[in-house]
Structures are given as structure tokens and as C-alpha cells.
Amino acid sequence: LTQKLFFRLVTLSMGHVPPPMRVLSYRRKIFGAHFLDCLTRGMRHADEWSIGETELFAAFVSKLNRCEY
């Protein structure tokens, strides 16, 4: 899918494209893929917390910062 078509489909289903999705799709080969790798390492490979705890902390911090998550 092209980015424009993908964003249209997401907009139709959700009403808007969430900002994190926009960031991860920005210049995918140059930026997005590498940024996603960093996020995955940070979110999924935390030794001290489970995946659920990590997601909960991320959602809580996003709420405090008034960010969509």
C-alpha cells in the first residue's frame, strides 16, 4: 500500500491518523524503520518489566504528556 492510501484507510476506520503512526511512516527507509527498531528494543526487551507493564507505563506517561498513544 502507498502511504496516502494507508492513511486514508486508517482515517476512514479511526477518524484520524495517530501521530505515532505518522512518525513511524515518515521516510520509512531512512528514518521510520530505524526508529521502530529502537522503540521495539526499548519496549519489548526491558528485563525488569513485562510487556504489559511496559505498555502501561508508556500509556501513563503519554497521558501525563497529553499525547495520543
mmCIF file of the N, C-alpha and C atoms, coordinates in Angstrom:
data_MODEL
# 
_entry.id   MODEL 
# 
loop_
_atom_site.group_PDB 
_atom_site.id 
_atom_site.type_symbol 
_atom_site.label_atom_id 
_atom_site.label_alt_id 
_atom_site.label_comp_id 
_atom_site.label_asym_id 
_atom_site.label_entity_id 
_atom_site.label_seq_id 
_atom_site.pdbx_PDB_ins_code 
_atom_site.Cartn_x 
_atom_site.Cartn_y 
_atom_site.Cartn_z 
_atom_site.occupancy 
_atom_site.B_iso_or_equiv 
_atom_site.pdbx_formal_charge 
_atom_site.auth_seq_id 
_atom_site.auth_comp_id 
_atom_site.auth_asym_id 
_atom_site.auth_atom_id 
_atom_site.pdbx_PDB_model_num 
ATOM 1   N N  . LEU A 1 1  ? 0.823   -1.192 0.000  1.00 0.00 ? 1  LEU A N  1 
ATOM 2   C CA . LEU A 1 1  ? 0.000   0.000  0.000  1.00 0.00 ? 1  LEU A CA 1 
ATOM 3   C C  . LEU A 1 1  ? 0.863   1.249  0.000  1.00 0.00 ? 1  LEU A C  1 
ATOM 4   N N  . THR A 1 2  ? 0.412   2.249  -0.680 1.00 0.00 ? 2  THR A N  1 
ATOM 5   C CA . THR A 1 2  ? 1.116   3.521  -0.607 1.00 0.00 ? 2  THR A CA 1 
ATOM 6   C C  . THR A 1 2  ? 0.746   4.205  0.701  1.00 0.00 ? 2  THR A C  1 
ATOM 7   N N  . GLN A 1 3  ? 1.581   5.131  1.111  1.00 0.00 ? 3  GLN A N  1 
ATOM 8   C CA . GLN A 1 3  ? 1.342   5.830  2.379  1.00 0.00 ? 3  GLN A CA 1 
ATOM 9   C C  . GLN A 1 3  ? 0.022   6.595  2.344  1.00 0.00 ? 3  GLN A C  1 
ATOM 10  N N  . LYS A 1 4  ? -0.269  7.261  1.222  1.00 0.00 ? 4  LYS A N  1 
ATOM 11  C CA . LYS A 1 4  ? -1.507  8.036  1.141  1.00 0.00 ? 4  LYS A CA 1 
ATOM 12  C C  . LYS A 1 4  ? -2.730  7.138  1.270  1.00 0.00 ? 4  LYS A C  1 
ATOM 13  N N  . LEU A 1 5  ? -2.708  6.000  0.585  1.00 0.00 ? 5  LEU A N  1 
ATOM 14  C CA . LEU A 1 5  ? -3.837  5.069  0.653  1.00 0.00 ? 5  LEU A CA 1 
ATOM 15  C C  . LEU A 1 5  ? -3.974  4.505  2.064  1.00 0.00 ? 5  LEU A C  1 
ATOM 16  N N  . PHE A 1 6  ? -2.853  4.144  2.658  1.00 0.00 ? 6  PHE A N  1 
ATOM 17  C CA . PHE A 1 6  ? -2.868  3.622  4.012  1.00 0.00 ? 6  PHE A CA 1 
ATOM 18  C C  . PHE A 1 6  ? -3.468  4.636  4.984  1.00 0.00 ? 6  PHE A C  1 
ATOM 19  N N  . PHE A 1 7  ? -3.022  5.891  4.876  1.00 0.00 ? 7  PHE A N  1 
ATOM 20  C CA . PHE A 1 7  ? -3.556  6.935  5.753  1.00 0.00 ? 7  PHE A CA 1 
ATOM 21  C C  . PHE A 1 7  ? -5.042  7.155  5.520  1.00 0.00 ? 7  PHE A C  1 
ATOM 22  N N  . ARG A 1 8  ? -5.496  7.057  4.287  1.00 0.00 ? 8  ARG A N  1 
ATOM 23  C CA . ARG A 1 8  ? -6.941  7.194  4.015  1.00 0.00 ? 8  ARG A CA 1 
ATOM 24  C C  . ARG A 1 8  ? -7.726  6.084  4.679  1.00 0.00 ? 8  ARG A C  1 
ATOM 25  N N  . LEU A 1 9  ? -7.221  4.850  4.579  1.00 0.00 ? 9  LEU A N  1 
ATOM 26  C CA . LEU A 1 9  ? -7.914  3.715  5.206  1.00 0.00 ? 9  LEU A CA 1 
ATOM 27  C C  . LEU A 1 9  ? -7.960  3.866  6.725  1.00 0.00 ? 9  LEU A C  1 
ATOM 28  N N  . VAL A 1 10 ? -6.855  4.288  7.303  1.00 0.00 ? 10 VAL A N  1 
ATOM 29  C CA . VAL A 1 10 ? -6.818  4.493  8.752  1.00 0.00 ? 10 VAL A CA 1 
ATOM 30  C C  . VAL A 1 10 ? -7.772  5.607  9.154  1.00 0.00 ? 10 VAL A C  1 
ATOM 31  N N  . THR A 1 11 ? -7.789  6.690  8.387  1.00 0.00 ? 11 THR A N  1 
ATOM 32  C CA . THR A 1 11 ? -8.685  7.816  8.679  1.00 0.00 ? 11 THR A CA 1 
ATOM 33  C C  . THR A 1 11 ? -10.146 7.381  8.598  1.00 0.00 ? 11 THR A C  1 
ATOM 34  N N  . LEU A 1 12 ? -10.470 6.564  7.618  1.00 0.00 ? 12 LEU A N  1 
ATOM 35  C CA . LEU A 1 12 ? -11.851 6.067  7.498  1.00 0.00 ? 12 LEU A CA 1 
ATOM 36  C C  . LEU A 1 12 ? -12.231 5.200  8.690  1.00 0.00 ? 12 LEU A C  1 
ATOM 37  N N  . SER A 1 13 ? -11.300 4.392  9.174  1.00 0.00 ? 13 SER A N  1 
ATOM 38  C CA . SER A 1 13 ? -11.643 3.493  10.274 1.00 0.00 ? 13 SER A CA 1 
ATOM 39  C C  . SER A 1 13 ? -11.548 4.152  11.646 1.00 0.00 ? 13 SER A C  1 
ATOM 40  N N  . MET A 1 14 ? -10.583 5.059  11.825 1.00 0.00 ? 14 MET A N  1 
ATOM 41  C CA . MET A 1 14 ? -10.368 5.657  13.148 1.00 0.00 ? 14 MET A CA 1 
ATOM 42  C C  . MET A 1 14 ? -10.787 7.116  13.242 1.00 0.00 ? 14 MET A C  1 
ATOM 43  N N  . GLY A 1 15 ? -10.986 7.772  12.106 1.00 0.00 ? 15 GLY A N  1 
ATOM 44  C CA . GLY A 1 15 ? -11.333 9.183  12.112 1.00 0.00 ? 15 GLY A CA 1 
ATOM 45  C C  . GLY A 1 15 ? -10.127 10.099 11.955 1.00 0.00 ? 15 GLY A C  1 
ATOM 46  N N  . HIS A 1 16 ? -8.928  9.566  12.217 1.00 0.00 ? 16 HIS A N  1 
ATOM 47  C CA . HIS A 1 16 ? -7.682  10.320 12.065 1.00 0.00 ? 16 HIS A CA 1 
ATOM 48  C C  . HIS A 1 16 ? -6.516  9.343  12.073 1.00 0.00 ? 16 HIS A C  1 
ATOM 49  N N  . VAL A 1 17 ? -5.352  9.815  11.689 1.00 0.00 ? 17 VAL A N  1 
ATOM 50  C CA . VAL A 1 17 ? -4.134  9.002  11.753 1.00 0.00 ? 17 VAL A CA 1 
ATOM 51  C C  . VAL A 1 17 ? -3.378  9.416  13.011 1.00 0.00 ? 17 VAL A C  1 
ATOM 52  N N  . PRO A 1 18 ? -3.185  8.490  13.948 1.00 0.00 ? 18 PRO A N  1 
ATOM 53  C CA . PRO A 1 18 ? -2.475  8.837  15.176 1.00 0.00 ? 18 PRO A CA 1 
ATOM 54  C C  . PRO A 1 18 ? -1.059  9.321  14.882 1.00 0.00 ? 18 PRO A C  1 
ATOM 55  N N  . PRO A 1 19 ? -0.586  10.330 15.618 1.00 0.00 ? 19 PRO A N  1 
ATOM 56  C CA . PRO A 1 19 ? 0.764   10.859 15.396 1.00 0.00 ? 19 PRO A CA 1 
ATOM 57  C C  . PRO A 1 19 ? 1.884   9.818  15.424 1.00 0.00 ? 19 PRO A C  1 
ATOM 58  N N  . PRO A 1 20 ? 1.861   8.828  16.345 1.00 0.00 ? 20 PRO A N  1 
ATOM 59  C CA . PRO A 1 20 ? 2.943   7.830  16.306 1.00 0.00 ? 20 PRO A CA 1 
ATOM 60  C C  . PRO A 1 20 ? 3.000   7.080  14.973 1.00 0.00 ? 20 PRO A C  1 
ATOM 61  N N  . MET A 1 21 ? 1.835   6.833  14.386 1.00 0.00 ? 21 MET A N  1 
ATOM 62  C CA . MET A 1 21 ? 1.790   6.141  13.109 1.00 0.00 ? 21 MET A CA 1 
ATOM 63  C C  . MET A 1 21 ? 2.392   7.015  12.007 1.00 0.00 ? 21 MET A C  1 
ATOM 64  N N  . ARG A 1 22 ? 2.153   8.301  12.090 1.00 0.00 ? 22 ARG A N  1 
ATOM 65  C CA . ARG A 1 22 ? 2.741   9.229  11.114 1.00 0.00 ? 22 ARG A CA 1 
ATOM 66  C C  . ARG A 1 22 ? 4.266   9.251  11.244 1.00 0.00 ? 22 ARG A C  1 
ATOM 67  N N  . VAL A 1 23 ? 4.757   9.289  12.483 1.00 0.00 ? 23 VAL A N  1 
ATOM 68  C CA . VAL A 1 23 ? 6.197   9.338  12.712 1.00 0.00 ? 23 VAL A CA 1 
ATOM 69  C C  . VAL A 1 23 ? 6.871   8.077  12.176 1.00 0.00 ? 23 VAL A C  1 
ATOM 70  N N  . LEU A 1 24 ? 6.287   6.916  12.466 1.00 0.00 ? 24 LEU A N  1 
ATOM 71  C CA . LEU A 1 24 ? 6.900   5.665  12.035 1.00 0.00 ? 24 LEU A CA 1 
ATOM 72  C C  . LEU A 1 24 ? 6.856   5.469  10.525 1.00 0.00 ? 24 LEU A C  1 
ATOM 73  N N  . SER A 1 25 ? 5.952   6.152  9.844  1.00 0.00 ? 25 SER A N  1 
ATOM 74  C CA . SER A 1 25 ? 5.879   6.009  8.398  1.00 0.00 ? 25 SER A CA 1 
ATOM 75  C C  . SER A 1 25 ? 6.660   7.098  7.664  1.00 0.00 ? 25 SER A C  1 
ATOM 76  N N  . TYR A 1 26 ? 7.195   8.055  8.394  1.00 0.00 ? 26 TYR A N  1 
ATOM 77  C CA . TYR A 1 26 ? 7.939   9.149  7.782  1.00 0.00 ? 26 TYR A CA 1 
ATOM 78  C C  . TYR A 1 26 ? 9.257   8.626  7.213  1.00 0.00 ? 26 TYR A C  1 
ATOM 79  N N  . ARG A 1 27 ? 9.442   8.785  5.930  1.00 0.00 ? 27 ARG A N  1 
ATOM 80  C CA . ARG A 1 27 ? 10.667  8.332  5.264  1.00 0.00 ? 27 ARG A CA 1 
ATOM 81  C C  . ARG A 1 27 ? 11.116  6.989  5.819  1.00 0.00 ? 27 ARG A C  1 
ATOM 82  N N  . ARG A 1 28 ? 10.248  6.026  5.659  1.00 0.00 ? 28 ARG A N  1 
ATOM 83  C CA . ARG A 1 28 ? 10.400  4.706  6.274  1.00 0.00 ? 28 ARG A CA 1 
ATOM 84  C C  . ARG A 1 28 ? 11.808  4.117  6.133  1.00 0.00 ? 28 ARG A C  1 
ATOM 85  N N  . LYS A 1 29 ? 12.376  4.186  4.951  1.00 0.00 ? 29 LYS A N  1 
ATOM 86  C CA . LYS A 1 29 ? 13.689  3.554  4.735  1.00 0.00 ? 29 LYS A CA 1 
ATOM 87  C C  . LYS A 1 29 ? 14.815  4.313  5.420  1.00 0.00 ? 29 LYS A C  1 
ATOM 88  N N  . ILE A 1 30 ? 14.666  5.624  5.546  1.00 0.00 ? 30 ILE A N  1 
ATOM 89  C CA . ILE A 1 30 ? 15.731  6.440  6.131  1.00 0.00 ? 30 ILE A CA 1 
ATOM 90  C C  . ILE A 1 30 ? 15.565  6.579  7.640  1.00 0.00 ? 30 ILE A C  1 
ATOM 91  N N  . PHE A 1 31 ? 14.324  6.809  8.082  1.00 0.00 ? 31 PHE A N  1 
ATOM 92  C CA . PHE A 1 31 ? 14.087  7.114  9.499  1.00 0.00 ? 31 PHE A CA 1 
ATOM 93  C C  . PHE A 1 31 ? 13.180  6.096  10.187 1.00 0.00 ? 31 PHE A C  1 
ATOM 94  N N  . GLY A 1 32 ? 11.996  5.886  9.641  1.00 0.00 ? 32 GLY A N  1 
ATOM 95  C CA . GLY A 1 32 ? 10.954  5.114  10.318 1.00 0.00 ? 32 GLY A CA 1 
ATOM 96  C C  . GLY A 1 32 ? 11.363  3.725  10.758 1.00 0.00 ? 32 GLY A C  1 
ATOM 97  N N  . ALA A 1 33 ? 12.022  2.974  9.879  1.00 0.00 ? 33 ALA A N  1 
ATOM 98  C CA . ALA A 1 33 ? 12.410  1.605  10.219 1.00 0.00 ? 33 ALA A CA 1 
ATOM 99  C C  . ALA A 1 33 ? 13.414  1.583  11.361 1.00 0.00 ? 33 ALA A C  1 
ATOM 100 N N  . HIS A 1 34 ? 14.369  2.491  11.349 1.00 0.00 ? 34 HIS A N  1 
ATOM 101 C CA . HIS A 1 34 ? 15.388  2.546  12.401 1.00 0.00 ? 34 HIS A CA 1 
ATOM 102 C C  . HIS A 1 34 ? 14.773  3.002  13.729 1.00 0.00 ? 34 HIS A C  1 
ATOM 103 N N  . PHE A 1 35 ? 13.874  3.971  13.647 1.00 0.00 ? 35 PHE A N  1 
ATOM 104 C CA . PHE A 1 35 ? 13.202  4.452  14.849 1.00 0.00 ? 35 PHE A CA 1 
ATOM 105 C C  . PHE A 1 35 ? 12.353  3.338  15.459 1.00 0.00 ? 35 PHE A C  1 
ATOM 106 N N  . LEU A 1 36 ? 11.665  2.579  14.614 1.00 0.00 ? 36 LEU A N  1 
ATOM 107 C CA . LEU A 1 36 ? 10.839  1.467  15.096 1.00 0.00 ? 36 LEU A CA 1 
ATOM 108 C C  . LEU A 1 36 ? 11.702  0.405  15.769 1.00 0.00 ? 36 LEU A C  1 
ATOM 109 N N  . ASP A 1 37 ? 12.881  0.132  15.219 1.00 0.00 ? 37 ASP A N  1 
ATOM 110 C CA . ASP A 1 37 ? 13.794  -0.825 15.854 1.00 0.00 ? 37 ASP A CA 1 
ATOM 111 C C  . ASP A 1 37 ? 14.175  -0.369 17.259 1.00 0.00 ? 37 ASP A C  1 
ATOM 112 N N  . CYS A 1 38 ? 14.460  0.921  17.407 1.00 0.00 ? 38 CYS A N  1 
ATOM 113 C CA . CYS A 1 38 ? 14.807  1.466  18.728 1.00 0.00 ? 38 CYS A CA 1 
ATOM 114 C C  . CYS A 1 38 ? 13.627  1.351  19.693 1.00 0.00 ? 38 CYS A C  1 
ATOM 115 N N  . LEU A 1 39 ? 12.440  1.673  19.215 1.00 0.00 ? 39 LEU A N  1 
ATOM 116 C CA . LEU A 1 39 ? 11.252  1.557  20.067 1.00 0.00 ? 39 LEU A CA 1 
ATOM 117 C C  . LEU A 1 39 ? 11.018  0.116  20.491 1.00 0.00 ? 39 LEU A C  1 
ATOM 118 N N  . THR A 1 40 ? 11.176  -0.799 19.552 1.00 0.00 ? 40 THR A N  1 
ATOM 119 C CA . THR A 1 40 ? 10.956  -2.214 19.850 1.00 0.00 ? 40 THR A CA 1 
ATOM 120 C C  . THR A 1 40 ? 11.945  -2.695 20.906 1.00 0.00 ? 40 THR A C  1 
ATOM 121 N N  . ARG A 1 41 ? 13.196  -2.317 20.749 1.00 0.00 ? 41 ARG A N  1 
ATOM 122 C CA . ARG A 1 41 ? 14.191  -2.715 21.748 1.00 0.00 ? 41 ARG A CA 1 
ATOM 123 C C  . ARG A 1 41 ? 13.850  -2.147 23.118 1.00 0.00 ? 41 ARG A C  1 
ATOM 124 N N  . GLY A 1 42 ? 13.444  -0.887 23.152 1.00 0.00 ? 42 GLY A N  1 
ATOM 125 C CA . GLY A 1 42 ? 13.112  -0.252 24.419 1.00 0.00 ? 42 GLY A CA 1 
ATOM 126 C C  . GLY A 1 42 ? 11.850  -0.797 25.061 1.00 0.00 ? 42 GLY A C  1 
ATOM 127 N N  . MET A 1 43 ? 10.856  -1.094 24.239 1.00 0.00 ? 43 MET A N  1 
ATOM 128 C CA . MET A 1 43 ? 9.559   -1.527 24.773 1.00 0.00 ? 43 MET A CA 1 
ATOM 129 C C  . MET A 1 43 ? 9.480   -3.030 25.014 1.00 0.00 ? 43 MET A C  1 
ATOM 130 N N  . ARG A 1 44 ? 10.155  -3.824 24.226 1.00 0.00 ? 44 ARG A N  1 
ATOM 131 C CA . ARG A 1 44 ? 9.987   -5.275 24.303 1.00 0.00 ? 44 ARG A CA 1 
ATOM 132 C C  . ARG A 1 44 ? 11.138  -6.020 24.958 1.00 0.00 ? 44 ARG A C  1 
ATOM 133 N N  . HIS A 1 45 ? 12.248  -5.347 25.142 1.00 0.00 ? 45 HIS A N  1 
ATOM 134 C CA . HIS A 1 45 ? 13.402  -6.047 25.681 1.00 0.00 ? 45 HIS A CA 1 
ATOM 135 C C  . HIS A 1 45 ? 13.822  -5.512 27.046 1.00 0.00 ? 45 HIS A C  1 
ATOM 136 N N  . ALA A 1 46 ? 12.879  -4.918 27.744 1.00 0.00 ? 46 ALA A N  1 
ATOM 137 C CA . ALA A 1 46 ? 13.163  -4.449 29.104 1.00 0.00 ? 46 ALA A CA 1 
ATOM 138 C C  . ALA A 1 46 ? 13.184  -5.667 30.027 1.00 0.00 ? 46 ALA A C  1 
ATOM 139 N N  . ASP A 1 47 ? 14.294  -5.888 30.678 1.00 0.00 ? 47 ASP A N  1 
ATOM 140 C CA . ASP A 1 47 ? 14.438  -7.081 31.527 1.00 0.00 ? 47 ASP A CA 1 
ATOM 141 C C  . ASP A 1 47 ? 13.644  -6.990 32.822 1.00 0.00 ? 47 ASP A C  1 
ATOM 142 N N  . GLU A 1 48 ? 13.482  -5.775 33.337 1.00 0.00 ? 48 GLU A N  1 
ATOM 143 C CA . GLU A 1 48 ? 12.850  -5.620 34.646 1.00 0.00 ? 48 GLU A CA 1 
ATOM 144 C C  . GLU A 1 48 ? 11.330  -5.690 34.591 1.00 0.00 ? 48 GLU A C  1 
ATOM 145 N N  . TRP A 1 49 ? 10.719  -5.365 33.434 1.00 0.00 ? 49 TRP A N  1 
ATOM 146 C CA . TRP A 1 49 ? 9.267   -5.277 33.347 1.00 0.00 ? 49 TRP A CA 1 
ATOM 147 C C  . TRP A 1 49 ? 8.717   -6.225 32.286 1.00 0.00 ? 49 TRP A C  1 
ATOM 148 N N  . SER A 1 50 ? 7.485   -6.647 32.502 1.00 0.00 ? 50 SER A N  1 
ATOM 149 C CA . SER A 1 50 ? 6.800   -7.465 31.493 1.00 0.00 ? 50 SER A CA 1 
ATOM 150 C C  . SER A 1 50 ? 6.341   -6.549 30.355 1.00 0.00 ? 50 SER A C  1 
ATOM 151 N N  . ILE A 1 51 ? 5.905   -7.145 29.264 1.00 0.00 ? 51 ILE A N  1 
ATOM 152 C CA . ILE A 1 51 ? 5.403   -6.354 28.129 1.00 0.00 ? 51 ILE A CA 1 
ATOM 153 C C  . ILE A 1 51 ? 4.195   -5.529 28.569 1.00 0.00 ? 51 ILE A C  1 
ATOM 154 N N  . GLY A 1 52 ? 3.318   -6.130 29.350 1.00 0.00 ? 52 GLY A N  1 
ATOM 155 C CA . GLY A 1 52 ? 2.129   -5.420 29.831 1.00 0.00 ? 52 GLY A CA 1 
ATOM 156 C C  . GLY A 1 52 ? 2.484   -4.224 30.703 1.00 0.00 ? 52 GLY A C  1 
ATOM 157 N N  . GLU A 1 53 ? 3.459   -4.409 31.594 1.00 0.00 ? 53 GLU A N  1 
ATOM 158 C CA . GLU A 1 53 ? 3.896   -3.299 32.446 1.00 0.00 ? 53 GLU A CA 1 
ATOM 159 C C  . GLU A 1 53 ? 4.514   -2.179 31.613 1.00 0.00 ? 53 GLU A C  1 
ATOM 160 N N  . THR A 1 54 ? 5.314   -2.548 30.637 1.00 0.00 ? 54 THR A N  1 
ATOM 161 C CA . THR A 1 54 ? 5.943   -1.549 29.778 1.00 0.00 ? 54 THR A CA 1 
ATOM 162 C C  . THR A 1 54 ? 4.886   -0.753 29.020 1.00 0.00 ? 54 THR A C  1 
ATOM 163 N N  . GLU A 1 55 ? 3.884   -1.439 28.484 1.00 0.00 ? 55 GLU A N  1 
ATOM 164 C CA . GLU A 1 55 ? 2.797   -0.763 27.764 1.00 0.00 ? 55 GLU A CA 1 
ATOM 165 C C  . GLU A 1 55 ? 2.017   0.158  28.695 1.00 0.00 ? 55 GLU A C  1 
ATOM 166 N N  . LEU A 1 56 ? 1.766   -0.305 29.912 1.00 0.00 ? 56 LEU A N  1 
ATOM 167 C CA . LEU A 1 56 ? 1.044   0.505  30.888 1.00 0.00 ? 56 LEU A CA 1 
ATOM 168 C C  . LEU A 1 56 ? 1.827   1.768  31.250 1.00 0.00 ? 56 LEU A C  1 
ATOM 169 N N  . PHE A 1 57 ? 3.120   1.636  31.472 1.00 0.00 ? 57 PHE A N  1 
ATOM 170 C CA . PHE A 1 57 ? 3.948   2.804  31.767 1.00 0.00 ? 57 PHE A CA 1 
ATOM 171 C C  . PHE A 1 57 ? 3.954   3.779  30.596 1.00 0.00 ? 57 PHE A C  1 
ATOM 172 N N  . ALA A 1 58 ? 4.067   3.252  29.379 1.00 0.00 ? 58 ALA A N  1 
ATOM 173 C CA . ALA A 1 58 ? 4.076   4.119  28.193 1.00 0.00 ? 58 ALA A CA 1 
ATOM 174 C C  . ALA A 1 58 ? 2.743   4.855  28.052 1.00 0.00 ? 58 ALA A C  1 
ATOM 175 N N  . ALA A 1 59 ? 1.647   4.158  28.283 1.00 0.00 ? 59 ALA A N  1 
ATOM 176 C CA . ALA A 1 59 ? 0.335   4.792  28.188 1.00 0.00 ? 59 ALA A CA 1 
ATOM 177 C C  . ALA A 1 59 ? 0.165   5.865  29.267 1.00 0.00 ? 59 ALA A C  1 
ATOM 178 N N  . PHE A 1 60 ? 0.624   5.578  30.474 1.00 0.00 ? 60 PHE A N  1 
ATOM 179 C CA . PHE A 1 60 ? 0.523   6.532  31.575 1.00 0.00 ? 60 PHE A CA 1 
ATOM 180 C C  . PHE A 1 60 ? 1.338   7.800  31.293 1.00 0.00 ? 60 PHE A C  1 
ATOM 181 N N  . VAL A 1 61 ? 2.571   7.632  30.832 1.00 0.00 ? 61 VAL A N  1 
ATOM 182 C CA . VAL A 1 61 ? 3.422   8.784  30.516 1.00 0.00 ? 61 VAL A CA 1 
ATOM 183 C C  . VAL A 1 61 ? 2.815   9.587  29.367 1.00 0.00 ? 61 VAL A C  1 
ATOM 184 N N  . SER A 1 62 ? 2.268   8.895  28.366 1.00 0.00 ? 62 SER A N  1 
ATOM 185 C CA . SER A 1 62 ? 1.617   9.593  27.251 1.00 0.00 ? 62 SER A CA 1 
ATOM 186 C C  . SER A 1 62 ? 0.431   10.404 27.745 1.00 0.00 ? 62 SER A C  1 
ATOM 187 N N  . LYS A 1 63 ? -0.332  9.852  28.664 1.00 0.00 ? 63 LYS A N  1 
ATOM 188 C CA . LYS A 1 63 ? -1.475  10.565 29.234 1.00 0.00 ? 63 LYS A CA 1 
ATOM 189 C C  . LYS A 1 63 ? -1.009  11.807 29.995 1.00 0.00 ? 63 LYS A C  1 
ATOM 190 N N  . LEU A 1 64 ? 0.043   11.668 30.788 1.00 0.00 ? 64 LEU A N  1 
ATOM 191 C CA . LEU A 1 64 ? 0.575   12.816 31.513 1.00 0.00 ? 64 LEU A CA 1 
ATOM 192 C C  . LEU A 1 64 ? 1.050   13.903 30.555 1.00 0.00 ? 64 LEU A C  1 
ATOM 193 N N  . ASN A 1 65 ? 1.635   13.488 29.435 1.00 0.00 ? 65 ASN A N  1 
ATOM 194 C CA . ASN A 1 65 ? 2.137   14.445 28.450 1.00 0.00 ? 65 ASN A CA 1 
ATOM 195 C C  . ASN A 1 65 ? 1.065   14.880 27.453 1.00 0.00 ? 65 ASN A C  1 
ATOM 196 N N  . ARG A 1 66 ? -0.158  14.401 27.671 1.00 0.00 ? 66 ARG A N  1 
ATOM 197 C CA . ARG A 1 66 ? -1.281  14.697 26.780 1.00 0.00 ? 66 ARG A CA 1 
ATOM 198 C C  . ARG A 1 66 ? -1.007  14.298 25.327 1.00 0.00 ? 66 ARG A C  1 
ATOM 199 N N  . CYS A 1 67 ? -0.355  13.152 25.190 1.00 0.00 ? 67 CYS A N  1 
ATOM 200 C CA . CYS A 1 67 ? -0.056  12.610 23.859 1.00 0.00 ? 67 CYS A CA 1 
ATOM 201 C C  . CYS A 1 67 ? -1.034  11.470 23.558 1.00 0.00 ? 67 CYS A C  1 
ATOM 202 N N  . GLU A 1 68 ? -1.342  11.299 22.279 1.00 0.00 ? 68 GLU A N  1 
ATOM 203 C CA . GLU A 1 68 ? -2.121  10.126 21.892 1.00 0.00 ? 68 GLU A CA 1 
ATOM 204 C C  . GLU A 1 68 ? -1.203  8.921  21.966 1.00 0.00 ? 68 GLU A C  1 
ATOM 205 N N  . TYR A 1 69 ? -1.751  7.830  22.416 1.00 0.00 ? 69 TYR A N  1 
ATOM 206 C CA . TYR A 1 69 ? -0.941  6.618  22.498 1.00 0.00 ? 69 TYR A CA 1 
ATOM 207 C C  . TYR A 1 69 ? -1.710  5.491  21.872 1.00 0.00 ? 69 TYR A C  1 
# 
